[in-house]
């Protein structure tokens, strides 16, 4: 789907920068193609995770509410009656719980427009090792159980 690929491409470029490709072979010139594809796959996994995390019913309600209050004179944009792209974007980025006051705050805050998020993530991945849990945690090796006799150094054991 074009939207999915556009998002994956933008995230991949955020992580790796703009890479050059050999047009004849389709191979990445600046780095190993397999590494480039691995990052693309990871960004696709991020998109899938985000898409599943969004409460789409709520998003559409908030976007419709915003559109009704701010753009009631606009005709619908085609596929979704009464919701334009701008209203969908603002509803997705809204922080407020409940119905935001779109008349008072028509634009959601953009707190980190120039944040180099890949660098921040990369520098903090080391903390995953000590995390109590994360969804990709490998099974932990269990220490062998010691009995009271073993701990006391009982030679019969």
C-alpha positions in Angstrom: 0.0 0.0 0.0 1.4 3.4 -0.9 0.9 4.9 2.6 2.6 2.0 4.3 5.6 2.2 2.0 5.8 6.0 2.3 6.0 5.7 6.1 8.5 2.9 6.0 10.6 4.9 3.6 10.5 8.0 5.7 11.5 6.1 8.9 14.2 4.2 7.1 15.7 7.5 5.9 15.5 8.9 9.4 17.6 6.0 10.7 20.1 5.6 7.8 20.0 8.9 5.9 19.6 9.0 2.2 21.5 6.0 0.6 22.5 5.6 -3.0 21.4 2.6 -5.1 22.8 1.0 -8.2 19.8 1.3 -10.6 20.7 -1.7 -12.7 21.0 -4.2 -9.8 18.9 -2.4 -7.2 21.7 -2.8 -4.6 22.6 -0.2 -2.0 26.0 1.4 -2.8 26.8 3.0 0.6 26.2 0.0 2.8 25.4 -3.7 2.6 22.0 -4.2 0.9 21.1 -6.8 3.5 21.7 -4.3 6.3 19.6 -1.7 4.5 16.7 -4.2 4.0 17.0 -5.3 7.7 16.4 -1.7 8.8 13.5 -1.4 6.3 12.0 -4.5 7.7 12.4 -3.1 11.3 10.7 0.1 10.2 7.8 -1.9 8.7 7.4 -3.7 12.0 7.2 -0.3 13.7 4.5 0.8 11.3 2.5 -2.4 12.0 2.8 -2.0 15.7 1.7 1.7 15.6 -1.3 0.8 13.3 -2.4 -1.8 15.8 -1.9 0.5 18.8 -4.2 3.3 17.4 -7.8 3.3 18.7 -9.2 3.9 15.2 -12.8 4.4 16.3 -11.8 7.1 18.7 -9.5 8.7 16.1 -12.3 8.9 13.6 -14.7 10.4 16.2 -12.2 13.0 17.3 -11.3 13.9 13.6 -15.0 14.1 12.8 -15.7 16.3 15.8 -12.8 18.6 14.8 -13.9 18.7 11.2 -17.4 19.6 12.2 -16.3 22.5 14.4 -13.5 23.9 12.3 -14.3 22.9 8.7 -18.0 22.6 8.5 -18.1 24.6 5.3 -15.7 22.2 3.5 -17.1 19.4 1.4 -16.0 15.9 2.3 -12.6 14.9 0.8 -14.0 11.8 -0.9 -13.7 8.5 0.9 -14.6 9.5 4.5 -17.5 11.8 4.6 -16.9 14.8 6.9 -13.2 14.2 7.7 -10.3 15.8 5.9 -6.6 14.9 6.1 -5.8 17.8 8.4 -8.4 16.7 10.9 -7.2 13.1 10.9 -3.6 14.3 11.5 -4.5 16.6 14.3 -6.7 14.0 15.9 -3.9 11.4 15.7 -1.5 13.8 17.4 -3.9 15.2 20.0 -2.8 14.8 23.6 -6.1 15.5 25.4 -8.3 12.8 26.7 -11.9 13.3 26.1 -13.1 15.7 23.5 -10.4 18.3 22.9 -11.4 22.0 22.6 -10.6 22.3 18.9 -11.8 26.0 18.7 -9.3 27.0 21.4 -6.4 24.7 20.3 -7.0 23.8 16.7 -3.4 22.5 16.2 -1.9 19.7 18.3 1.5 20.6 19.8 4.7 19.6 17.9 7.2 19.3 20.7 10.1 17.6 19.0 10.1 18.6 15.3 13.9 18.3 14.9 14.7 15.5 17.4 17.2 13.0 16.0 15.1 10.1 17.4 17.3 7.2 15.9 20.3 8.5 17.8 18.3 8.7 21.1 17.0 5.2 20.6 20.4 3.7 19.7 22.1 5.3 22.7 19.5 3.9 25.1 19.1 0.3 23.8 21.7 -0.8 26.4 19.0 -0.3 29.1 16.9 -3.2 27.6 19.2 -5.7 29.2 18.1 -4.7 32.7 14.4 -4.2 31.8 11.9 -6.2 33.8 10.1 -7.0 30.5 9.9 -6.0 26.9 8.0 -7.7 24.1 11.1 -9.0 22.4 13.0 -10.3 25.4 14.7 -13.6 24.9 14.1 -16.3 27.5 16.3 -15.7 30.5 18.7 -18.5 31.6 17.7 -19.8 34.9 20.3 -20.4 37.6 20.5 -24.0 38.7 18.4 -24.6 41.8 20.4 -25.2 45.0 19.0 -27.2 47.8 19.8 -26.4 51.5 22.1 -29.4 51.6 24.1 -28.1 48.6 24.3 -24.6 50.0 25.6 -26.1 53.3 28.3 -28.0 51.5 26.9 -31.5 52.5 29.3 -34.0 50.9 26.6 -36.7 50.7 24.9 -34.7 48.0 
